Amino acid sequence: MMKNAIIIFSCIAIFSYSCSEKRKQEKLIGSWDVVFLTAAESGSDVTWTFAEGGSLFVTSRGTDTTIVDSASYFMDSKFLDAYYVTISDLNYWEDGKYMIQKMNRKILIMERVMMPDGQTSGSYLHKEFVKKEQ
C-alpha cells in the first residue's frame, strides 16, 4: 500500500513539474526591454525577443539606426532547482548559460553563471528586463 502511494505521489510530482516548466517557457516568450543599470548605457534602447522554437532576436535602436541580431536559446532546469537559459550565437560577451533569478509577467532578472566555453570564473553578467507592452 505504501509503495503504491509513493508511486502515485512521484507521478503527480513529475506531472506538476513538467507543467511548471512549460509555464516558465511560456512566460519567457515575448519581447523584453533591457533595463540598463549604468549611466553609460542609459541612452540605449535594446529589446530581446524570445520566440517559440528557440530563436532570440536582439534589437538595438539608435537615433538613426536599428540593428537586429539573431541568436538561439534553450531553456532547461534541474528537477526542483533553478531555471536556466543558454544563449548561443549572439556574441561572446552575452553568450552563455544564465540562471533565472526572477521571472513573472512583467519582470525578468537573470545572471550568467557560465561562459560559452564552459568556464565559470569571470562569467558573471547581470541582466534585467521589463516585459514590452503588447
C-alpha positions as CSV (number, residue, x, y, z in Angstrom):
1,M,0.0,0.0,0.0
2,M,2.8,2.4,0.9
3,K,4.7,1.6,-2.3
4,N,1.6,2.5,-4.4
5,A,1.3,5.8,-2.5
6,I,4.9,6.6,-3.3
7,I,4.5,5.8,-6.9
8,I,1.3,7.9,-7.2
9,F,3.0,10.8,-5.4
10,S,6.0,10.6,-7.7
11,C,3.8,10.6,-10.8
12,I,1.9,13.7,-9.6
13,A,5.2,15.5,-8.7
14,I,6.7,14.8,-12.2
15,F,3.5,15.9,-13.9
16,S,3.3,19.1,-11.8
17,Y,7.0,19.8,-12.6
18,S,6.6,19.4,-16.3
19,C,3.6,21.7,-16.3
20,S,5.6,24.3,-14.3
21,E,8.4,24.1,-16.8
22,K,6.0,24.7,-19.7
23,R,4.5,27.7,-17.9
24,K,8.1,29.2,-17.4
25,Q,8.8,28.7,-21.1
26,E,5.5,30.5,-22.0
27,K,6.4,33.4,-19.6
28,L,9.8,33.8,-21.3
29,I,8.4,34.0,-24.8
30,G,7.8,37.6,-25.9
31,S,9.7,40.9,-26.1
32,W,11.6,42.2,-23.1
33,D,13.1,45.7,-22.9
34,V,16.6,45.8,-21.3
35,V,16.9,47.8,-18.1
36,F,20.4,49.3,-18.1
37,L,22.0,49.6,-14.7
38,T,24.8,52.1,-15.5
39,A,24.7,55.7,-16.6
40,A,26.9,54.9,-19.6
41,E,24.3,52.6,-21.1
42,S,21.2,54.6,-20.2
43,G,20.8,56.2,-23.6
44,S,20.4,52.8,-25.3
45,D,17.2,51.2,-26.4
46,V,17.5,47.4,-26.6
47,T,14.8,44.7,-26.8
48,W,15.3,41.0,-26.5
49,T,12.6,38.9,-28.2
50,F,12.4,35.2,-27.2
51,A,10.4,33.4,-29.9
52,E,8.9,29.9,-29.9
53,G,11.3,27.3,-31.2
54,G,14.4,28.7,-29.6
55,S,15.1,31.8,-31.6
56,L,16.2,35.0,-29.9
57,F,16.3,38.4,-31.6
58,V,18.1,41.4,-30.1
59,T,17.0,44.8,-31.5
60,S,19.2,47.8,-30.7
61,R,17.7,51.2,-31.7
62,G,19.9,54.3,-32.0
63,T,18.9,57.8,-33.1
64,D,19.2,56.9,-36.8
65,T,19.9,53.2,-37.0
66,T,18.3,49.9,-35.9
67,I,20.3,46.8,-35.6
68,V,18.8,43.3,-35.3
69,D,20.9,40.4,-34.2
70,S,19.7,36.8,-34.1
71,A,20.7,34.0,-31.8
72,S,19.5,30.8,-30.3
73,Y,18.3,30.0,-26.8
74,F,17.5,26.9,-24.8
75,M,15.6,26.8,-21.5
76,D,16.1,24.0,-19.1
77,S,16.1,23.2,-15.4
78,K,17.2,20.7,-12.9
79,F,14.5,18.9,-11.1
80,L,13.3,21.2,-8.3
81,D,16.1,23.6,-9.0
82,A,16.5,26.9,-10.8
83,Y,15.7,27.5,-14.4
84,Y,18.4,28.2,-16.9
85,V,18.5,29.9,-20.3
86,T,21.5,29.1,-22.5
87,I,22.1,31.7,-25.2
88,S,24.4,31.0,-28.2
89,D,25.4,32.7,-31.5
90,L,24.7,36.2,-30.2
91,N,28.2,37.4,-29.3
92,Y,30.9,36.3,-26.9
93,W,30.1,39.0,-24.3
94,E,26.5,37.9,-23.9
95,D,26.5,34.2,-24.9
96,G,26.5,31.6,-22.1
97,K,24.3,30.0,-19.5
98,Y,22.0,32.2,-17.4
99,M,20.2,31.4,-14.2
100,I,16.8,33.0,-14.0
101,Q,16.6,34.8,-10.7
102,K,13.1,36.2,-11.1
103,M,10.5,35.9,-13.8
104,N,6.9,36.9,-13.9
105,R,4.6,38.6,-16.4
106,K,6.4,41.9,-16.0
107,I,10.0,41.3,-14.9
108,L,12.9,39.1,-15.9
109,I,16.1,39.0,-14.0
110,M,18.9,36.6,-14.9
111,E,22.6,36.2,-14.2
112,R,25.1,34.5,-16.4
113,V,26.7,31.6,-14.5
114,M,28.8,30.0,-17.3
115,M,30.7,31.3,-20.3
116,P,30.1,29.8,-23.8
117,D,33.4,27.8,-23.4
118,G,32.1,26.2,-20.1
119,Q,34.2,28.3,-17.7
120,T,32.5,29.8,-14.6
121,S,35.2,32.2,-13.5
122,G,34.6,35.6,-14.9
123,S,31.2,34.6,-16.2
124,Y,29.1,37.0,-14.0
125,L,26.7,39.2,-16.1
126,H,23.5,40.5,-14.6
127,K,20.6,41.3,-16.9
128,E,17.3,42.9,-16.0
129,F,14.3,43.3,-18.3
130,V,10.7,44.6,-18.3
131,K,8.1,42.9,-20.5
132,K,7.2,45.0,-23.5
133,E,3.6,46.0,-23.7
134,Q,1.8,44.2,-26.5
